[in-house]
Amino acid sequence: MIFEGLSDKLQDAFGKLKSKGRLTEADVKNAMREVKMALLEADVNYKVVKDFVKKIQERSVGEDVMKSLTPAQTVIKIVNEELTSLMGDVQSNITYASQPPTVIMMVGLQGAGKTTTSGKLGGYLKKQGKSPLLVACDVYRPAAIKQLQVVGEKLDIPVFSMGDSESPVNIAKASIEHAKKNSNDLVIIDTAGRLHVDEILMQELKDIRSEVRPQEILLVVDSMTGQDAVNVSESFNEALGIDGVVLTKLDGDTRGGAALSIRAVTKKPIKFIGIGEKLDNIEPFYPDRMASRILGMGDVLSLIEKAQDSIDMEKAKELEKKMRKNEMDFEDFLTQLEQVQNLGPLDKIMDMVPGMGDIKSKIGDIDKSGKELNRNKAIIQSMTLQERRNPQLLNGSRKKRIAKGSGTSVQDVNKLIKQFNEMKKMMKMFQSGNMMGKMKKGGFPKLPKLPF
């Protein structure tokens, strides 16, 4: 989970406040001490932590808060507001040129994921209706041009290159003319990086900036480097005047120091975040949504957007009709598993659902890697079409054949069939009203284990 370590510590601190009916000033101070330690351990900039905790404490010990009926919830609301403010209040969008093409210059140190991020951003903006052109201006790193071309090919985005013997400034300049001739309304320039900030790197970037006058200079930084990411952001901003930051590898960042410090230190917004290795694993950064997730309050809007992008609504409606009539077969079950898989890892989805953080911590066998889901898909795909549509045909010999074909065991096949039958039984109970009747009487039937 993103910021898992920080999130757990903050939720523990506020859990202690919730157990108190009324809060004293000492209660708030103790909680803020824990918040301060949690943020420092998360590698958040010391000055940022100091100012952040001071603001919360000043707001939290006010008369209105201390005398409110739910003082703990009011304090958490204040923390949520201040966290959101710390990360930039509102989402910051790309600035587009009034006269195309819009030029986005990607800068950053070597190893931050700049080339892949350039492609990811191009792919994301292509879905928004843009016609991007990727430009290979890193002529120093071996295979950098080839890497961008491979990414462009996978995303069906053209790549402009003049080889590694031409100067990056000339390549950038020529790419603008190429974009105009080929109706590309968006130019994304992948510039060279270094292992550290140096004068030669900065001068080259300044020369490209002067030549092409980009609407956006986006700094790509590795969020897992914590304070180093903040220091790099400060250096690039002072030298170039960046317009925003793209944080990569946020899915592996359990601390959160970079995301919580960069905006406060540089005064520049985080515009996008990289949340995985796949080329569609990039999304806009919403400070309010991230604050809610850190505090265990979920992120319903992002979940809805993810579902809209990932789920085939026509298939979902058809599946719903079959479930209502209790006519679901293994063909439908396979569709259901694939729809779930498109949403991403289950533990990440659960993080977006309000209140699921606590439940998730009590479930020890969430299929984070997707191994069980893939195994169940393999089992169903090893069935004949007739067997999928008529599960009652699955006798002992058929199960052995399916297990062999899917590389699993007969026990695995039996387990999946059991889960399938339990889900059908549960749907039948919902349809008949038996489920609601049991709940009204204070009982709740045991839910089947999810097959993913």
C-alpha positions in Angstrom: 0.0 0.0 0.0 1.1 3.6 -0.7 2.4 5.1 2.6 1.5 2.0 4.5 3.9 2.6 7.4 2.9 6.3 7.8 -0.8 5.5 7.5 -0.7 2.8 10.2 1.1 5.0 12.7 -1.2 8.0 12.1 -4.3 5.8 12.4 -3.0 4.3 15.7 -2.4 7.8 17.1 -6.0 8.9 16.2 -7.4 5.6 17.4 -6.3 6.6 20.9 -8.1 9.9 20.6 -11.3 8.2 19.5 -11.4 6.2 22.7 -11.8 9.3 24.8 -15.1 11.0 25.3 -13.6 14.4 25.9 -10.2 15.7 24.9 -7.8 17.7 27.1 -5.0 19.8 25.8 -2.6 17.1 27.1 -4.4 14.5 24.9 -3.9 16.6 21.8 -0.3 17.2 22.6 0.4 13.5 23.1 -1.3 12.7 19.8 0.7 15.4 18.0 3.9 14.0 19.5 3.1 10.7 17.9 2.1 12.4 14.6 5.4 14.2 14.6 7.4 11.0 15.2 5.4 9.2 12.5 6.1 12.0 9.9 9.8 12.2 10.8 10.1 8.4 10.5 8.4 8.7 7.1 11.4 10.9 6.0 9.3 14.1 5.8 11.3 17.3 5.9 11.9 18.4 9.5 10.8 22.0 8.9 7.7 20.8 7.1 6.8 18.5 10.1 7.4 21.2 12.6 5.1 23.7 10.8 2.5 21.0 10.1 2.2 19.9 13.7 2.2 23.4 15.0 -0.8 24.3 12.8 -2.8 21.3 13.8 -2.1 21.8 17.5 -3.2 25.4 17.3 -6.4 24.6 15.5 -7.1 21.5 17.7 -7.0 23.1 21.1 -9.4 25.8 20.1 -12.6 26.1 22.3 -14.9 24.9 19.5 -13.0 21.7 19.1 -12.6 20.9 22.8 -16.2 21.4 23.5 -17.6 19.7 20.4 -19.5 16.4 20.8 -17.0 14.5 18.7 -13.6 16.2 19.4 -11.5 13.3 18.1 -13.3 13.4 14.8 -12.9 17.1 14.6 -9.2 16.8 15.2 -8.9 14.1 12.4 -10.9 16.5 10.1 -8.3 19.2 10.8 -5.5 16.8 10.1 -7.1 15.8 6.8 -7.5 19.4 5.8 -3.9 20.3 6.7 -2.5 17.2 4.9 -4.5 18.2 1.8 -3.1 21.7 2.1 0.4 20.4 2.6 0.2 18.4 -0.7 -1.3 21.3 -2.7 -5.1 21.6 -1.9 -6.4 20.9 -5.4 -5.3 18.8 -8.4 -2.9 20.7 -10.7 -3.6 20.2 -14.5 -1.4 20.4 -17.5 -1.2 23.9 -19.1 -2.0 23.6 -22.8 -0.7 26.1 -25.4 -3.3 28.3 -27.0 -1.6 27.5 -30.4 -0.6 23.8 -30.7 1.6 22.0 -30.2 1.9 22.0 -26.4 5.4 21.2 -25.4 6.2 19.2 -22.2 9.8 18.9 -21.2 10.6 16.0 -18.9 13.7 16.4 -16.7 15.3 14.6 -13.8 18.2 12.5 -12.7 19.2 9.2 -14.3 17.3 6.3 -12.8 14.1 8.1 -11.8 12.1 6.5 -14.6 12.0 9.5 -16.9 11.9 7.7 -20.3 9.1 5.3 -19.2 7.2 8.1 -17.5 7.4 10.2 -20.7 5.7 7.3 -22.5 3.2 6.7 -19.7 2.2 10.4 -19.8 1.9 10.3 -23.5 -0.4 7.3 -23.2 -2.5 8.9 -20.6 -2.9 12.2 -22.5 -3.7 10.2 -25.7 -6.7 8.7 -23.9 -7.7 12.3 -23.2 -7.9 13.0 -26.9 -4.4 14.4 -27.6 -2.1 13.4 -30.4 1.3 13.1 -28.7 4.8 12.9 -30.2 7.6 11.5 -28.0 11.0 13.1 -28.6 14.3 11.2 -27.9 16.7 13.9 -26.6 18.8 11.6 -24.4 21.7 11.0 -26.7 24.1 10.0 -23.9 22.7 7.0 -22.1 23.2 3.7 -24.0 19.9 2.4 -25.5 17.9 5.4 -24.2 16.6 6.2 -27.7 15.7 2.5 -28.3 13.9 2.3 -25.0 11.7 5.3 -25.9 11.0 3.8 -29.3 9.9 0.5 -27.7 7.6 2.3 -25.3 6.2 4.4 -28.1 5.5 1.3 -30.2 3.7 -0.4 -27.3 1.5 2.7 -26.9 1.1 3.3 -30.6 2.7 6.8 -30.2 5.2 8.1 -32.8 8.8 8.8 -31.6 10.9 11.5 -33.1 14.7 10.8 -33.2 17.7 12.0 -35.0 20.1 9.4 -33.5 22.8 10.0 -30.9 25.2 12.1 -32.9 23.0 15.2 -33.1 22.8 17.8 -30.3 19.7 17.5 -28.0 18.9 21.2 -28.6 18.7 20.7 -32.4 16.6 17.5 -31.9 14.2 19.3 -29.7 13.9 22.2 -32.1 13.4 19.9 -35.1 10.7 17.9 -33.3 8.4 21.0 -33.0 8.4 21.5 -36.8 7.9 17.7 -37.2 4.9 17.9 -34.8 3.3 20.8 -36.7 3.7 19.0 -40.1 2.2 15.8 -38.7 -0.7 17.3 -36.7 0.7 16.3 -33.3 -0.8 18.7 -30.8 1.4 17.5 -27.9 5.2 17.1 -27.8 6.8 15.3 -24.9 10.6 15.7 -24.8 12.6 13.0 -23.0 15.8 14.8 -21.9 19.1 13.3 -20.6 19.7 12.8 -16.9 22.8 12.4 -14.8 23.6 10.5 -11.6 23.7 13.8 -9.8 22.9 17.5 -10.4 25.7 19.2 -12.4 26.3 22.4 -14.4 26.7 20.6 -17.7 23.3 18.9 -17.3 21.6 22.1 -16.2 23.1 24.2 -19.0 21.9 21.7 -21.7 18.3 21.7 -20.2 18.4 25.6 -20.1 19.4 25.6 -23.8 16.5 23.3 -24.7 14.1 25.4 -22.7 15.2 28.6 -24.4 14.9 27.0 -27.9 11.5 25.3 -27.5 9.8 27.4 -24.7 7.9 24.5 -23.2 4.5 25.1 -21.6 5.4 22.6 -18.9 8.7 21.5 -17.4 7.9 18.4 -15.4 10.5 17.0 -13.0 10.5 13.2 -12.6 11.7 12.0 -9.2 11.8 8.6 -7.5 9.5 8.9 -4.4 11.4 6.1 -2.7 14.5 8.3 -2.3 12.6 10.4 0.3 14.5 13.5 1.3 16.9 13.1 -1.7 13.9 13.5 -4.0 13.0 16.8 -2.2 16.6 18.0 -2.5 16.7 17.2 -6.2 13.4 19.0 -6.7 14.7 22.1 -5.0 17.9 22.1 -7.1 16.0 21.6 -10.4 13.5 24.3 -9.5 16.2 26.8 -8.6 18.0 26.2 -11.9 15.2 25.7 -14.3 11.9 26.9 -12.8 9.9 23.6 -13.0 6.2 23.7 -13.3 5.4 20.5 -11.5 6.6 17.1 -10.3 5.9 13.5 -11.4 6.5 11.1 -8.5 7.5 7.6 -9.7 7.4 4.3 -7.8 4.8 5.6 -5.4 3.3 2.1 -5.1 6.5 0.9 -3.4 6.8 4.0 -1.1 5.5 2.9 2.3 6.9 6.1 4.0 5.7 9.1 1.9 8.4 11.7 2.8 8.8 13.0 -0.8 5.0 13.4 -1.5 4.5 15.2 1.8 7.5 17.5 1.5 8.0 18.5 -2.2 5.0 20.9 -2.4 5.9 22.6 0.8 9.6 23.0 0.0 9.5 23.9 -3.7 6.0 25.5 -3.9 5.5 23.4 -7.0 2.6 20.9 -7.4 2.8 17.2 -7.8 0.9 16.7 -11.1 1.1 12.9 -11.7 2.1 9.8 -9.8 3.5 6.5 -11.1 1.9 3.6 -9.4 3.3 0.5 -11.0 5.5 -0.8 -13.9 2.7 -1.2 -16.5 2.5 1.6 -19.1 -1.0 2.6 -17.9 0.1 2.9 -14.3 0.1 6.6 -14.1 -2.6 8.9 -12.7 -3.2 12.6 -11.8 -2.3 13.4 -8.2 -5.2 14.5 -6.1 -4.1 15.9 -2.7 -7.5 15.5 -1.0 -7.9 11.9 -2.2 -4.3 11.0 -1.0 -4.9 12.6 2.4 -8.0 10.5 2.8 -6.2 7.4 1.9 -3.3 8.1 4.3 -5.9 8.6 7.1 -7.7 5.3 6.2 -10.8 7.2 5.0 -10.7 5.6 1.5 -10.7 7.1 -2.0 -14.1 6.4 -3.5 -13.8 8.8 -6.4 -10.6 7.2 -7.7 -12.2 3.8 -7.3 -15.2 4.9 -9.4 -12.9 6.3 -12.1 -10.8 3.1 -12.0 -14.0 1.0 -12.4 -15.2 3.1 -15.3 -11.9 2.7 -17.1 -11.4 -1.0 -16.4 -14.8 -2.6 -16.4 -16.9 -3.5 -19.5 -20.2 -2.1 -18.4 -22.2 -4.2 -21.0 -20.6 -7.4 -19.7 -21.3 -6.3 -16.1 -25.0 -5.7 -16.8 -25.3 -9.1 -18.5 -23.6 -10.7 -15.6 -25.9 -8.9 -13.2 -29.0 -10.3 -15.0 -27.7 -13.8 -14.9 -26.9 -13.5 -11.2 -30.4 -12.2 -10.5 -31.8 -15.3 -12.2 -29.2 -17.6 -10.5 -28.0 -18.7 -14.0 -24.3 -17.9 -13.6 -22.0 -20.5 -15.0 -18.2 -20.8 -15.2 -18.1 -18.7 -18.4 -19.6 -15.9 -16.3 -17.4 -16.6 -13.4 -14.3 -16.3 -15.7 -15.6 -12.9 -16.9 -16.1 -11.8 -13.3 -12.5 -12.8 -12.4 -11.1 -10.9 -15.4 -13.1 -7.8 -14.5 -11.7 -7.9 -10.9 -8.2 -8.4 -12.3 -8.5 -5.3 -14.5 -9.1 -3.2 -11.4 -5.7 -4.2 -10.0 -4.5 -5.9 -6.8 -7.2 -6.5 -4.3 -5.3 -5.0 -1.4 -4.9 -1.7 -3.3 -8.7 -1.7 -4.2 -9.5 -2.2 -0.5 -7.4 0.8 0.4 -9.8 2.9 -1.6 -12.9 1.7 0.2 -13.7 3.7 3.4 -13.3 1.6 6.5 -11.7 -1.3 4.7 -8.2 -0.6 6.1 -9.0 -2.0 9.5 -10.7 -5.1 7.9 -7.8 -5.7 5.6 -5.4 -5.8 8.5 -7.4 -8.7 10.0 -7.4 -10.7 6.7 -4.2 -12.6 6.4 -4.7 -14.2 3.0 -5.4 -11.4 0.6 -4.1 -12.4 -2.8 -1.7 -9.5 -3.3 0.3 -11.0 -6.1 -2.8 -12.2 -8.0 -1.4 -15.8 -7.9 -4.7 -17.3 -6.7 -6.8 -15.4 -9.2 -4.5 -16.5 -12.1 -4.7 -20.1 -10.8 -8.5 -20.0 -10.8 -8.5 -18.5 -14.3 -6.3 -21.3 -15.5 -8.6 -23.9 -14.0 -11.7 -22.5 -15.8 -9.8 -22.0 -19.1 -8.8 -25.7 -18.9 -12.5 -26.7 -18.9 -14.3 -27.4 -22.2 -17.0 -24.9 -23.2 -19.6 -27.5 -22.4 -18.1 -28.0 -18.9 -18.1 -24.3 -18.2 -21.7 -23.9 -19.2 -22.8 -27.1 -17.3 -20.7 -27.4 -14.1 -22.7 -30.4 -13.1 -20.7 -32.4 -15.7 -17.6 -32.0 -13.6 -17.0 -35.6 -12.4 -13.8 -37.1 -11.0 -12.1 -37.9 -14.3 -12.9 -34.5 -15.8 -11.5 -32.8 -12.7 -8.2 -34.8 -13.1 -7.9 -33.7 -16.7 -8.6 -30.0 -15.8 -6.1 -30.1 -13.0 -3.4 -31.5 -15.3 -4.2 -29.0 -18.0 -4.1 -26.0 -15.6 -1.0 -27.2 -13.8 -2.9 -27.4 -10.5 -4.3 -30.2 -8.3 -7.7 -31.8 -8.0 -7.9 -30.2 -4.6 -7.5 -26.8 -6.2 -10.3 -27.6 -8.8 -12.6 -28.8 -6.0 -11.9 -25.6 -4.0 -12.8 -23.4 -6.9 -16.0 -25.4 -7.6 -16.9 -25.1 -3.9 -16.4 -21.3 -4.0 -18.5 -21.1 -7.1 -21.4 -23.0 -5.6 -21.2 -21.0 -2.3 -21.4 -17.7 -4.3 -24.4 -19.1 -6.2 -26.1 -20.1 -2.9 -25.4 -16.7 -1.5 -27.0 -15.0 -4.5 -30.0 -17.2 -4.2 -30.4 -16.2 -0.6 -30.3 -12.5 -1.6 -32.9 -13.1 -4.2 -35.2 -15.0 -1.9 -34.9 -12.5 0.9 -33.5 -15.1 3.4 -30.3 -13.0 3.8 -32.2 -9.9 4.9 -34.4 -12.0 7.2 -31.3 -13.5 8.9 -29.7 -10.1 9.3 -32.9 -8.7 10.9 -32.7 -11.5 13.5 -29.2 -10.5 14.3 -27.4 -13.2 12.4 -25.2 -13.1 9.3 -24.4 -16.1 7.2 -20.8 -16.9 6.7 -19.6 -15.4 3.4 -17.7 -17.5 1.0 -14.0 -16.9 0.5 -13.3 -14.7 -2.5 -11.7 -16.6 -5.4 -9.1 -13.8 -5.9 
